[in-house]
Amino acid sequence: MKTLKFAPYLVSLILSGEKTSTWRLFDDKELVAGDVLRLVNKETGEAFAVARIVAVEEKALGKIGDEDFSGHERFESTEKMFEAYRGYYGDKVNENTVVKMIDFEVLLKYGAHRHYKGKEYEVLGVARHSETLEDMVVYRALYGDLETWARPLAMFIGEIEVEGKKMPRFAYVGE
């Protein structure tokens, strides 16, 4: 699973759904639509969510327009934008630098979740199955003996049908 790091002030914006886009320069991860990502707080190194890339567009930084800021934080001015990206990437950033604009959807937030049967669990992380390479959610019961479990990511975030009604298998309830 690929990892994207975010400044601490962006974490709450992502978890609230306000931030759904990130811009990356000099992409060394070869990010493409469909990639599943671990989102990490750059300062603490702690993962806070899992997301999937839904769209990718490339454009020269000097050609960025108002329409490109959907789901992305705005800058006070174009100069402030260049200043911010030079802070991340150095003086090689200019108006011709290609920016990869990545739209994503959060699939899983770390923290407490309620199982559809009513008991609560804490998502501890996502691991890769050693044989199948399938992404597995590692989570712990918040009751009884506090047992630790693993379940395929697709199953954990999936929906089930109970008495004719669709509902999430696990619903996020907070940190």
GULOSE-673626 format. One record per atom (N, C-alpha, C): residue in one letter; atom name; z, y, x. Coordinates in pm, whole numbers. Atoms other than C-alpha are relative to their C-alpha. Last residue first. Layout:
BEGIN
atom kemi->A sefi->CA up->Z north->Y east->X
...
//
This chain:
BEGIN
atom kemi->E sefi->N up->-43 north->37 east->-136
atom kemi->E sefi->CA up->1791 north->845 east->-1146
atom kemi->E sefi->C up->125 north->-79 east->-2
atom kemi->G sefi->N up->-52 north->-102 east->-92
atom kemi->G sefi->CA up->1647 north->848 east->-1493
atom kemi->G sefi->C up->45 north->-56 east->132
atom kemi->V sefi->N up->-108 north->-75 east->64
atom kemi->V sefi->CA up->1569 north->641 east->-1805
atom kemi->V sefi->C up->64 north->103 east->93
atom kemi->Y sefi->N up->-79 north->-83 east->-94
atom kemi->Y sefi->CA up->1231 north->494 east->-1715
atom kemi->Y sefi->C up->106 north->78 east->-76
atom kemi->A sefi->N up->14 north->-145 east->23
atom kemi->A sefi->CA up->1115 north->238 east->-1972
atom kemi->A sefi->C up->92 north->74 east->97
atom kemi->F sefi->N up->-111 north->-77 east->-58
atom kemi->F sefi->CA up->1058 north->-129 east->-1877
atom kemi->F sefi->C up->-27 north->148 east->-25
atom kemi->R sefi->N up->-96 north->105 east->-38
atom kemi->R sefi->CA up->839 north->-372 east->-2075
atom kemi->R sefi->C up->127 north->64 east->55
atom kemi->P sefi->N up->-5 north->34 east->-142
atom kemi->P sefi->CA up->672 north->-65 east->-2230
atom kemi->P sefi->C up->103 north->-112 east->24
atom kemi->M sefi->N up->-102 north->-79 east->-69
atom kemi->M sefi->CA up->618 north->-85 east->-2605
atom kemi->M sefi->C up->-2 north->-37 east->148
atom kemi->K sefi->N up->14 north->-3 east->-145
atom kemi->K sefi->CA up->353 north->-210 east->-2843
atom kemi->K sefi->C up->106 north->91 east->58
atom kemi->K sefi->N up->1 north->-133 east->-62
atom kemi->K sefi->CA up->471 north->-279 east->-3199
atom kemi->K sefi->C up->-14 north->-13 east->151
atom kemi->G sefi->N up->120 north->-75 east->31
atom kemi->G sefi->CA up->381 north->-591 east->-3400
atom kemi->G sefi->C up->-9 north->139 east->61
atom kemi->E sefi->N up->8 north->-20 east->144
atom kemi->E sefi->CA up->733 north->-734 east->-3395
atom kemi->E sefi->C up->-116 north->92 east->-39
atom kemi->V sefi->N up->-120 north->52 east->65
atom kemi->V sefi->CA up->748 north->-690 east->-3019
atom kemi->V sefi->C up->-9 north->36 east->-147
atom kemi->E sefi->N up->-1 north->-19 east->145
atom kemi->E sefi->CA up->427 north->-645 east->-2822
atom kemi->E sefi->C up->123 north->-69 east->-57
atom kemi->I sefi->N up->-14 north->126 east->73
atom kemi->I sefi->CA up->445 north->-594 east->-2446
atom kemi->I sefi->C up->-3 north->33 east->-149
atom kemi->E sefi->N up->-53 north->-4 east->136
atom kemi->E sefi->CA up->331 north->-313 east->-2222
atom kemi->E sefi->C up->10 north->-141 east->-55
atom kemi->G sefi->N up->82 north->35 east->115
atom kemi->G sefi->CA up->284 north->-317 east->-1848
atom kemi->G sefi->C up->72 north->15 east->-133
atom kemi->I sefi->N up->41 north->-125 east->67
atom kemi->I sefi->CA up->470 north->-129 east->-1575
atom kemi->I sefi->C up->-81 north->-26 east->-128
atom kemi->F sefi->N up->-113 north->-90 east->16
atom kemi->F sefi->CA up->669 north->-435 east->-1462
atom kemi->F sefi->C up->-41 north->124 east->-79
atom kemi->M sefi->N up->-83 north->51 east->110
atom kemi->M sefi->CA up->379 north->-676 east->-1523
atom kemi->M sefi->C up->115 north->98 east->-28
atom kemi->A sefi->N up->78 north->-9 east->123
atom kemi->A sefi->CA up->134 north->-477 east->-1310
atom kemi->A sefi->C up->81 north->-46 east->-121
atom kemi->L sefi->N up->9 north->-139 east->45
atom kemi->L sefi->CA up->398 north->-430 east->-1041
atom kemi->L sefi->C up->-73 north->11 east->-133
atom kemi->P sefi->N up->126 north->-68 east->-33
atom kemi->P sefi->CA up->461 north->-805 east->-1015
atom kemi->P sefi->C up->-4 north->141 east->-60
atom kemi->R sefi->N up->98 north->24 east->106
atom kemi->R sefi->CA up->832 north->-885 east->-1061
atom kemi->R sefi->C up->-130 north->70 east->42
atom kemi->A sefi->N up->133 north->-49 east->-36
atom kemi->A sefi->CA up->1117 north->-909 east->-813
atom kemi->A sefi->C up->-96 north->-41 east->-110
atom kemi->W sefi->N up->115 north->70 east->53
atom kemi->W sefi->CA up->1487 north->-942 east->-894
atom kemi->W sefi->C up->-129 north->57 east->59
atom kemi->T sefi->N up->125 north->-63 east->-41
atom kemi->T sefi->CA up->1823 north->-847 east->-744
atom kemi->T sefi->C up->-116 north->-88 east->-42
atom kemi->E sefi->N up->103 north->81 east->-64
atom kemi->E sefi->CA up->2140 north->-954 east->-925
atom kemi->E sefi->C up->-125 north->81 east->32
atom kemi->L sefi->N up->92 north->-92 east->-67
atom kemi->L sefi->CA up->2405 north->-693 east->-1003
atom kemi->L sefi->C up->-110 north->-75 east->76
atom kemi->D sefi->N up->-9 north->23 east->-144
atom kemi->D sefi->CA up->2662 north->-965 east->-1089
atom kemi->D sefi->C up->-97 north->85 east->81
atom kemi->G sefi->N up->-36 north->133 east->-48
atom kemi->G sefi->CA up->2707 north->-834 east->-1444
atom kemi->G sefi->C up->13 north->-8 east->152
atom kemi->Y sefi->N up->-104 north->65 east->80
atom kemi->Y sefi->CA up->2529 north->-506 east->-1518
atom kemi->Y sefi->C up->33 north->-133 east->68
atom kemi->L sefi->N up->-112 north->-96 east->0
atom kemi->L sefi->CA up->2299 north->-258 east->-1345
atom kemi->L sefi->C up->112 north->-51 east->-89
atom kemi->A sefi->N up->-70 north->-14 east->128
atom kemi->A sefi->CA up->2052 north->-536 east->-1259
atom kemi->A sefi->C up->115 north->100 east->16
atom kemi->R sefi->N up->-135 north->56 east->6
atom kemi->R sefi->CA up->1857 north->-473 east->-942
atom kemi->R sefi->C up->59 north->25 east->-138
atom kemi->Y sefi->N up->-94 north->-74 east->84
atom kemi->Y sefi->CA up->1487 north->-413 east->-884
atom kemi->Y sefi->C up->131 north->-77 east->-15
atom kemi->V sefi->N up->-131 north->57 east->-30
atom kemi->V sefi->CA up->1212 north->-507 east->-642
atom kemi->V sefi->C up->101 north->85 east->-75
atom kemi->V sefi->N up->-111 north->-94 east->18
atom kemi->V sefi->CA up->869 north->-431 east->-787
atom kemi->V sefi->C up->129 north->-76 east->28
atom kemi->M sefi->N up->-112 north->49 east->79
atom kemi->M sefi->CA up->600 north->-658 east->-640
atom kemi->M sefi->C up->107 north->110 east->-9
atom kemi->D sefi->N up->-112 north->-94 east->-2
atom kemi->D sefi->CA up->257 north->-555 east->-510
atom kemi->D sefi->C up->106 north->-47 east->-99
atom kemi->E sefi->N up->-20 north->-74 east->125
atom kemi->E sefi->CA up->36 north->-864 east->-471
atom kemi->E sefi->C up->120 north->94 east->16
atom kemi->L sefi->N up->10 north->-144 east->-30
atom kemi->L sefi->CA up->-42 north->-965 east->-112
atom kemi->L sefi->C up->12 north->87 east->-125
atom kemi->T sefi->N up->108 north->-53 east->85
atom kemi->T sefi->CA up->-87 north->-1323 east->-244
atom kemi->T sefi->C up->-34 north->146 east->29
atom kemi->E sefi->N up->112 north->93 east->15
atom kemi->E sefi->CA up->110 north->-1507 east->26
atom kemi->E sefi->C up->-118 north->62 east->-75
atom kemi->S sefi->N up->51 north->46 east->-129
atom kemi->S sefi->CA up->360 north->-1253 east->162
atom kemi->S sefi->C up->-121 north->-93 east->-11
atom kemi->H sefi->N up->-18 north->145 east->-2
atom kemi->H sefi->CA up->409 north->-1070 east->-170
atom kemi->H sefi->C up->-67 north->-54 east->126
atom kemi->R sefi->N up->124 north->75 east->9
atom kemi->R sefi->CA up->411 north->-695 east->-91
atom kemi->R sefi->C up->32 north->-149 east->14
atom kemi->A sefi->N up->27 north->84 east->-115
atom kemi->A sefi->CA up->721 north->-494 east->-168
atom kemi->A sefi->C up->-132 north->-73 east->-21
atom kemi->V sefi->N up->117 north->83 east->25
atom kemi->V sefi->CA up->793 north->-205 east->-403
atom kemi->V sefi->C up->-29 north->-74 east->130
atom kemi->G sefi->N up->118 north->-19 east->-83
atom kemi->G sefi->CA up->1132 north->-40 east->-409
atom kemi->G sefi->C up->-115 north->-87 east->-46
atom kemi->L sefi->N up->-39 north->-21 east->-139
atom kemi->L sefi->CA up->1484 north->-32 east->-544
atom kemi->L sefi->C up->-119 north->27 east->90
atom kemi->V sefi->N up->111 north->31 east->-90
atom kemi->V sefi->CA up->1408 north->7 east->-914
atom kemi->V sefi->C up->41 north->39 east->141
atom kemi->E sefi->N up->37 north->-106 east->-93
atom kemi->E sefi->CA up->1743 north->10 east->-1094
atom kemi->E sefi->C up->-115 north->-48 east->89
atom kemi->Y sefi->N up->28 north->45 east->-135
atom kemi->Y sefi->CA up->1796 north->-206 east->-1401
atom kemi->Y sefi->C up->-36 north->121 east->85
atom kemi->E sefi->N up->53 north->-97 east->-96
atom kemi->E sefi->CA up->1932 north->-154 east->-1751
atom kemi->E sefi->C up->-7 north->-58 east->141
atom kemi->K sefi->N up->-80 north->-10 east->-122
atom kemi->K sefi->CA up->1968 north->-403 east->-2035
atom kemi->K sefi->C up->-68 north->93 east->100
atom kemi->G sefi->N up->-116 north->-88 east->4
atom kemi->G sefi->CA up->1819 north->-336 east->-2380
atom kemi->G sefi->C up->81 north->15 east->128
atom kemi->K sefi->N up->-110 north->73 east->66
atom kemi->K sefi->CA up->1570 north->-617 east->-2455
atom kemi->K sefi->C up->132 north->77 east->8
atom kemi->Y sefi->N up->19 north->-7 east->146
atom kemi->Y sefi->CA up->1283 north->-375 east->-2379
atom kemi->Y sefi->C up->108 north->-76 east->-76
atom kemi->H sefi->N up->87 north->110 east->42
atom kemi->H sefi->CA up->1422 north->-340 east->-2027
atom kemi->H sefi->C up->-9 north->4 east->-152
atom kemi->R sefi->N up->-55 north->86 east->105
atom kemi->R sefi->CA up->1575 north->0 east->-1955
atom kemi->R sefi->C up->-105 north->-103 east->-37
atom kemi->H sefi->N up->94 north->37 east->107
atom kemi->H sefi->CA up->1486 north->163 east->-1624
atom kemi->H sefi->C up->72 north->-89 east->-100
atom kemi->A sefi->N up->-43 north->91 east->107
atom kemi->A sefi->CA up->1704 north->342 east->-1366
atom kemi->A sefi->C up->-109 north->-18 east->-106
atom kemi->G sefi->N up->-117 north->-37 east->78
atom kemi->G sefi->CA up->1559 north->493 east->-1049
atom kemi->G sefi->C up->25 north->-101 east->-111
atom kemi->Y sefi->N up->-120 north->69 east->-48
atom kemi->Y sefi->CA up->1223 north->490 east->-870
atom kemi->Y sefi->C up->119 north->51 east->-80
atom kemi->K sefi->N up->-97 north->-88 east->-64
atom kemi->K sefi->CA up->935 north->613 east->-1083
atom kemi->K sefi->C up->117 north->-85 east->47
atom kemi->L sefi->N up->-139 north->49 east->-5
atom kemi->L sefi->CA up->642 north->384 east->-1155
atom kemi->L sefi->C up->86 north->103 east->71
atom kemi->L sefi->N up->-12 north->128 east->69
atom kemi->L sefi->CA up->276 north->442 east->-1245
atom kemi->L sefi->C up->146 north->-43 east->-16
atom kemi->V sefi->N up->-119 north->73 east->-41
atom kemi->V sefi->CA up->244 north->809 east->-1157
atom kemi->V sefi->C up->10 north->-125 east->-86
atom kemi->E sefi->N up->-93 north->21 east->111
atom kemi->E sefi->CA up->-113 north->923 east->-1214
atom kemi->E sefi->C up->117 north->-81 east->54
atom kemi->F sefi->N up->-72 north->126 east->8
atom kemi->F sefi->CA up->-325 north->1076 east->-940
atom kemi->F sefi->C up->83 north->-8 east->-127
atom kemi->D sefi->N up->-75 north->3 east->125
atom kemi->D sefi->CA up->-588 north->1341 east->-879
atom kemi->D sefi->C up->65 north->-137 east->-11
atom kemi->I sefi->N up->-35 north->132 east->52
atom kemi->I sefi->CA up->-691 north->1376 east->-514
atom kemi->I sefi->C up->82 north->16 east->-127
atom kemi->M sefi->N up->-85 north->-30 east->115
atom kemi->M sefi->CA up->-870 north->1682 east->-380
atom kemi->M sefi->C up->20 north->-130 east->-76
atom kemi->K sefi->N up->14 north->111 east->94
atom kemi->K sefi->CA up->-1004 north->1595 east->-33
atom kemi->K sefi->C up->100 north->28 east->-112
atom kemi->V sefi->N up->-126 north->41 east->63
atom kemi->V sefi->CA up->-1040 north->1921 east->155
atom kemi->V sefi->C up->-32 north->-112 east->-97
atom kemi->V sefi->N up->12 north->76 east->125
atom kemi->V sefi->CA up->-1330 north->1974 east->394
atom kemi->V sefi->C up->139 north->-40 east->-49
atom kemi->T sefi->N up->-74 north->126 east->-5
atom kemi->T sefi->CA up->-1275 north->2245 east->654
atom kemi->T sefi->C up->-9 north->-68 east->-136
atom kemi->N sefi->N up->94 north->113 east->6
atom kemi->N sefi->CA up->-1548 north->2510 east->625
atom kemi->N sefi->C up->68 north->-137 east->5
atom kemi->E sefi->N up->63 north->4 east->132
atom kemi->E sefi->CA up->-1308 north->2795 east->536
atom kemi->E sefi->C up->-99 north->-115 east->-15
atom kemi->N sefi->N up->75 north->-122 east->30
atom kemi->N sefi->CA up->-1093 north->2718 east->843
atom kemi->N sefi->C up->-70 north->-17 east->-135
atom kemi->V sefi->N up->31 north->-23 east->141
atom kemi->V sefi->CA up->-827 north->2469 east->956
atom kemi->V sefi->C up->-74 north->133 east->-16
atom kemi->K sefi->N up->136 north->49 east->25
atom kemi->K sefi->CA up->-845 north->2384 east->1330
atom kemi->K sefi->C up->-43 north->19 east->-146
atom kemi->D sefi->N up->98 north->-108 east->2
atom kemi->D sefi->CA up->-540 north->2608 east->1386
atom kemi->D sefi->C up->-143 north->-45 east->-27
atom kemi->G sefi->N up->32 north->-74 east->-121
atom kemi->G sefi->CA up->-290 north->2337 east->1295
atom kemi->G sefi->C up->-115 north->99 east->-18
atom kemi->Y sefi->N up->107 north->64 east->-79
atom kemi->Y sefi->CA up->-274 north->2070 east->1023
atom kemi->Y sefi->C up->-39 north->75 east->127
atom kemi->Y sefi->N up->3 north->146 east->4
atom kemi->Y sefi->CA up->42 north->2132 east->819
atom kemi->Y sefi->C up->-92 north->-59 east->107
atom kemi->G sefi->N up->-135 north->47 east->-31
atom kemi->G sefi->CA up->113 north->2496 east->908
atom kemi->G sefi->C up->8 north->-152 east->3
atom kemi->R sefi->N up->-9 north->-9 east->-147
atom kemi->R sefi->CA up->-262 north->2563 east->915
atom kemi->R sefi->C up->139 north->-45 east->45
atom kemi->Y sefi->N up->70 north->116 east->-56
atom kemi->Y sefi->CA up->-265 north->2433 east->557
atom kemi->Y sefi->C up->-5 north->3 east->152
atom kemi->A sefi->N up->-73 north->123 east->32
atom kemi->A sefi->CA up->4 north->2680 east->448
atom kemi->A sefi->C up->-68 north->-122 east->64
atom kemi->E sefi->N up->-123 north->0 east->-80
atom kemi->E sefi->CA up->-157 north->2975 east->628
atom kemi->E sefi->C up->78 north->-130 east->-22
atom kemi->F sefi->N up->40 north->36 east->-136
atom kemi->F sefi->CA up->-495 north->2893 east->474
atom kemi->F sefi->C up->122 north->-8 east->92
atom kemi->M sefi->N up->45 north->139 east->3
atom kemi->M sefi->CA up->-336 north->2893 east->128
atom kemi->M sefi->C up->-39 north->-46 east->140
atom kemi->K sefi->N up->-121 north->84 east->3
atom kemi->K sefi->CA up->-144 north->3214 east->202
atom kemi->K sefi->C up->-37 north->-149 east->-3
atom kemi->E sefi->N up->-58 north->-6 east->-134
atom kemi->E sefi->CA up->-474 north->3381 east->302
atom kemi->E sefi->C up->126 north->-87 east->8
atom kemi->T sefi->N up->80 north->89 east->-83
atom kemi->T sefi->CA up->-635 north->3265 east->-24
atom kemi->T sefi->C up->58 north->-5 east->142
atom kemi->S sefi->N up->130 north->-54 east->-38
atom kemi->S sefi->CA up->-352 north->3434 east->-211
atom kemi->S sefi->C up->-75 north->-105 east->81
atom kemi->E sefi->N up->1 north->-144 east->32
atom kemi->E sefi->CA up->-18 north->3370 east->-380
atom kemi->E sefi->C up->-136 north->62 east->27
atom kemi->F sefi->N up->-43 north->-83 east->-113
atom kemi->F sefi->CA up->-90 north->2995 east->-369
atom kemi->F sefi->C up->-9 north->146 east->-41
atom kemi->R sefi->N up->85 north->-112 east->-38
atom kemi->R sefi->CA up->-108 north->2764 east->-669
atom kemi->R sefi->C up->60 north->74 east->119
atom kemi->E sefi->N up->-70 north->-128 east->-12
atom kemi->E sefi->CA up->50 north->2421 east->-710
atom kemi->E sefi->C up->-96 north->108 east->49
atom kemi->H sefi->N up->-36 north->-31 east->-139
atom kemi->H sefi->CA up->-185 north->2144 east->-817
atom kemi->H sefi->C up->69 north->135 east->5
atom kemi->G sefi->N up->-94 north->101 east->-50
atom kemi->G sefi->CA up->-232 north->1976 east->-1156
atom kemi->G sefi->C up->47 north->23 east->142
atom kemi->S sefi->N up->-58 north->79 east->110
atom kemi->S sefi->CA up->-541 north->2187 east->-1229
atom kemi->S sefi->C up->87 north->-111 east->58
atom kemi->F sefi->N up->-146 north->-1 east->-6
atom kemi->F sefi->CA up->-589 north->2407 east->-920
atom kemi->F sefi->C up->66 north->-77 east->-114
atom kemi->D sefi->N up->-47 north->106 east->-89
atom kemi->D sefi->CA up->-957 north->2321 east->-871
atom kemi->D sefi->C up->153 north->-11 east->4
atom kemi->E sefi->N up->6 north->130 east->70
atom kemi->E sefi->CA up->-1067 north->2523 east->-1175
atom kemi->E sefi->C up->55 north->-114 east->84
atom kemi->D sefi->N up->-112 north->12 east->94
atom kemi->D sefi->CA up->-946 north->2844 east->-1004
atom kemi->D sefi->C up->4 north->-137 east->-68
atom kemi->G sefi->N up->-3 north->-96 east->109
atom kemi->G sefi->CA up->-1196 north->2795 east->-720
atom kemi->G sefi->C up->119 north->-25 east->-92
atom kemi->I sefi->N up->-98 north->34 east->103
atom kemi->I sefi->CA up->-1194 north->2626 east->-378
atom kemi->I sefi->C up->2 north->112 east->-105
atom kemi->K sefi->N up->71 north->6 east->129
atom kemi->K sefi->CA up->-1516 north->2705 east->-186
atom kemi->K sefi->C up->95 north->-34 east->-116
atom kemi->G sefi->N up->43 north->-135 east->39
atom kemi->G sefi->CA up->-1341 north->2820 east->135
atom kemi->G sefi->C up->-70 north->6 east->-135
atom kemi->L sefi->N up->-120 north->-76 east->38
atom kemi->L sefi->CA up->-1160 north->2485 east->160
atom kemi->L sefi->C up->-36 north->142 east->-46
atom kemi->A sefi->N up->-44 north->-86 east->-110
atom kemi->A sefi->CA up->-1494 north->2304 east->164
atom kemi->A sefi->C up->116 north->86 east->-49
atom kemi->K sefi->N up->56 north->-135 east->7
atom kemi->K sefi->CA up->-1506 north->2047 east->-115
atom kemi->K sefi->C up->48 north->76 east->123
atom kemi->E sefi->N up->-4 north->-70 east->-129
atom kemi->E sefi->CA up->-1435 north->1678 east->-163
atom kemi->E sefi->C up->-72 north->133 east->-12
atom kemi->E sefi->N up->113 north->-92 east->-19
atom kemi->E sefi->CA up->-1348 north->1519 east->-496
atom kemi->E sefi->C up->18 north->68 east->134
atom kemi->V sefi->N up->3 north->-66 east->-131
atom kemi->V sefi->CA up->-1128 north->1217 east->-567
atom kemi->V sefi->C up->-124 north->87 east->5
atom kemi->A sefi->N up->123 north->-70 east->-35
atom kemi->A sefi->CA up->-1028 north->1078 east->-905
atom kemi->A sefi->C up->15 north->64 east->137
atom kemi->V sefi->N up->94 north->8 east->113
atom kemi->V sefi->CA up->-772 north->843 east->-1064
atom kemi->V sefi->C up->-132 north->70 east->30
atom kemi->I sefi->N up->99 north->-107 east->-7
atom kemi->I sefi->CA up->-558 north->766 east->-757
atom kemi->I sefi->C up->-100 north->-20 east->-114
atom kemi->R sefi->N up->137 north->48 east->-18
atom kemi->R sefi->CA up->-272 north->538 east->-861
atom kemi->R sefi->C up->-92 north->121 east->3
atom kemi->A sefi->N up->105 north->-66 east->77
atom kemi->A sefi->CA up->96 north->624 east->-819
atom kemi->A sefi->C up->-134 north->-67 east->28
atom kemi->V sefi->N up->125 north->68 east->-31
atom kemi->V sefi->CA up->423 north->465 east->-706
atom kemi->V sefi->C up->-105 north->63 east->-91
atom kemi->A sefi->N up->91 north->43 east->107
atom kemi->A sefi->CA up->735 north->680 east->-704
atom kemi->A sefi->C up->-116 north->-81 east->58
atom kemi->F sefi->N up->-49 north->-44 east->130
atom kemi->F sefi->CA up->1036 north->814 east->-513
atom kemi->F sefi->C up->-90 north->-43 east->-115
atom kemi->A sefi->N up->103 north->10 east->104
atom kemi->A sefi->CA up->1006 north->658 east->-168
atom kemi->A sefi->C up->61 north->44 east->-132
atom kemi->E sefi->N up->-24 north->90 east->113
atom kemi->E sefi->CA up->1266 north->783 east->79
atom kemi->E sefi->C up->-117 north->3 east->-99
atom kemi->G sefi->N up->67 north->127 east->-24
atom kemi->G sefi->CA up->1164 north->928 east->416
atom kemi->G sefi->C up->16 north->-99 east->-114
atom kemi->T sefi->N up->-98 north->109 east->-2
atom kemi->T sefi->CA up->1425 north->1202 east->371
atom kemi->T sefi->C up->-63 north->-135 east->36
atom kemi->E sefi->N up->-123 north->-35 east->-73
atom kemi->E sefi->CA up->1215 north->1507 east->462
atom kemi->E sefi->C up->95 north->-119 east->14
atom kemi->K sefi->N up->28 north->-20 east->-142
atom kemi->K sefi->CA up->867 north->1382 east->366
atom kemi->K sefi->C up->127 north->23 east->82
atom kemi->N sefi->N up->-56 north->-130 east->-34
atom kemi->N sefi->CA up->984 north->1250 east->28
atom kemi->N sefi->C up->-11 north->15 east->152
atom kemi->V sefi->N up->-121 north->-8 east->-81
atom kemi->V sefi->CA up->758 north->948 east->-21
atom kemi->V sefi->C up->40 north->146 east->20
atom kemi->L sefi->N up->-27 north->-142 east->-19
atom kemi->L sefi->CA up->493 north->848 east->-275
atom kemi->L sefi->C up->138 north->15 east->64
atom kemi->R sefi->N up->-144 north->-22 east->-1
atom kemi->R sefi->CA up->374 north->485 east->-238
atom kemi->R sefi->C up->19 north->149 east->29
atom kemi->L sefi->N up->-69 north->-72 east->-106
atom kemi->L sefi->CA up->8 north->471 east->-334
atom kemi->L sefi->C up->151 north->-3 east->-16
atom kemi->V sefi->N up->-140 north->-11 east->44
atom kemi->V sefi->CA up->-223 north->248 east->-537
atom kemi->V sefi->C up->79 north->50 east->121
atom kemi->D sefi->N up->-107 north->33 east->-96
atom kemi->D sefi->CA up->-589 north->313 east->-457
atom kemi->D sefi->C up->136 north->17 east->-65
atom kemi->G sefi->N up->-47 north->137 east->19
atom kemi->G sefi->CA up->-817 north->315 east->-763
atom kemi->G sefi->C up->109 north->-40 east->97
atom kemi->A sefi->N up->-47 north->26 east->137
atom kemi->A sefi->CA up->-1011 north->627 east->-666
atom kemi->A sefi->C up->34 north->-147 east->-13
atom kemi->V sefi->N up->105 north->10 east->101
atom kemi->V sefi->CA up->-1045 north->648 east->-288
atom kemi->V sefi->C up->63 north->-25 east->-137
atom kemi->L sefi->N up->-48 north->5 east->137
atom kemi->L sefi->CA up->-827 north->747 east->8
atom kemi->L sefi->C up->-116 north->3 east->-99
atom kemi->E sefi->N up->117 north->37 east->80
atom kemi->E sefi->CA up->-975 north->670 east->349
atom kemi->E sefi->C up->38 north->-19 east->-147
atom kemi->K sefi->N up->-36 north->116 east->81
atom kemi->K sefi->CA up->-629 north->687 east->510
atom kemi->K sefi->C up->-117 north->-53 east->-83
atom kemi->D sefi->N up->7 north->117 east->-89
atom kemi->D sefi->CA up->-723 north->922 east->795
atom kemi->D sefi->C up->33 north->-129 east->-75
atom kemi->D sefi->N up->-50 north->124 east->60
atom kemi->D sefi->CA up->-805 north->1211 east->561
atom kemi->D sefi->C up->-20 north->-119 east->94
atom kemi->F sefi->N up->10 north->97 east->-109
atom kemi->F sefi->CA up->-865 north->1521 east->776
atom kemi->F sefi->C up->56 north->-135 east->-42
atom kemi->L sefi->N up->102 north->-32 east->-98
atom kemi->L sefi->CA up->-742 north->1752 east->500
atom kemi->L sefi->C up->1 north->-109 east->107
atom kemi->R sefi->N up->-19 north->52 east->-135
atom kemi->R sefi->CA up->-549 north->1638 east->195
atom kemi->R sefi->C up->-119 north->36 east->87
atom kemi->W sefi->N up->116 north->-29 east->-85
atom kemi->W sefi->CA up->-509 north->1810 east->-140
atom kemi->W sefi->C up->32 north->-46 east->140
atom kemi->T sefi->N up->-37 north->-37 east->-136
atom kemi->T sefi->CA up->-272 north->1668 east->-399
atom kemi->T sefi->C up->-127 north->23 east->79
atom kemi->S sefi->N up->109 north->-11 east->-96
atom kemi->S sefi->CA up->-305 north->1647 east->-775
atom kemi->S sefi->C up->57 north->37 east->136
atom kemi->T sefi->N up->77 north->124 east->13
atom kemi->T sefi->CA up->-82 north->1547 east->-1064
atom kemi->T sefi->C up->-118 north->-1 east->97
atom kemi->K sefi->N up->92 north->13 east->-113
atom kemi->K sefi->CA up->194 north->1808 east->-1027
atom kemi->K sefi->C up->-67 north->-137 east->-8
atom kemi->E sefi->N up->63 north->-130 east->-18
atom kemi->E sefi->CA up->359 north->1897 east->-1359
atom kemi->E sefi->C up->-103 north->-3 east->113
atom kemi->G sefi->N up->138 north->5 east->47
atom kemi->G sefi->CA up->430 north->1533 east->-1445
atom kemi->G sefi->C up->-74 north->132 east->14
atom kemi->S sefi->N up->6 north->-62 east->133
atom kemi->S sefi->CA up->807 north->1579 east->-1420
atom kemi->S sefi->C up->-140 north->-6 east->-60
atom kemi->L sefi->N up->-74 north->84 east->94
atom kemi->L sefi->CA up->826 north->1330 east->-1131
atom kemi->L sefi->C up->-3 north->56 east->-142
atom kemi->I sefi->N up->73 north->125 east->21
atom kemi->I sefi->CA up->551 north->1513 east->-943
atom kemi->I sefi->C up->70 north->-84 east->-106
atom kemi->L sefi->N up->122 north->-37 east->72
atom kemi->L sefi->CA up->711 north->1856 east->-985
atom kemi->L sefi->C up->-84 north->-124 east->-30
atom kemi->S sefi->N up->-36 north->-20 east->142
atom kemi->S sefi->CA up->1050 north->1707 east->-889
atom kemi->S sefi->C up->-122 north->39 east->-83
atom kemi->V sefi->N up->-42 north->127 east->62
atom kemi->V sefi->CA up->903 north->1572 east->-564
atom kemi->V sefi->C up->31 north->17 east->-148
atom kemi->L sefi->N up->106 north->53 east->86
atom kemi->L sefi->CA up->715 north->1892 east->-473
atom kemi->L sefi->C up->42 north->-126 east->-76
atom kemi->Y sefi->N up->11 north->-83 east->121
atom kemi->Y sefi->CA up->1020 north->2081 east->-340
atom kemi->Y sefi->C up->-109 north->-50 east->-95
atom kemi->P sefi->N up->-104 north->22 east->101
atom kemi->P sefi->CA up->1091 north->1791 east->-102
atom kemi->P sefi->C up->-15 north->82 east->-128
atom kemi->A sefi->N up->-114 north->-87 east->-26
atom kemi->A sefi->CA up->757 north->1819 east->79
atom kemi->A sefi->C up->101 north->-17 east->-112
atom kemi->F sefi->N up->-3 north->-130 east->67
atom kemi->F sefi->CA up->534 north->1522 east->2
atom kemi->F sefi->C up->124 north->78 east->42
atom kemi->K sefi->N up->-127 north->-72 east->-13
atom kemi->K sefi->CA up->434 north->1212 east->195
atom kemi->K sefi->C up->-12 north->138 east->-62
atom kemi->L sefi->N up->20 north->-144 east->-9
atom kemi->L sefi->CA up->152 north->981 east->88
atom kemi->L sefi->C up->137 north->66 east->2
atom kemi->T sefi->N up->-112 north->-90 east->24
atom kemi->T sefi->CA up->171 north->609 east->162
atom kemi->T sefi->C up->-46 north->145 east->10
atom kemi->K sefi->N up->8 north->-124 east->-76
atom kemi->K sefi->CA up->-96 north->340 east->136
atom kemi->K sefi->C up->115 north->91 east->-41
atom kemi->M sefi->N up->0 north->-118 east->85
atom kemi->M sefi->CA up->0 north->0 east->0
atom kemi->M sefi->C up->0 north->124 east->89
//
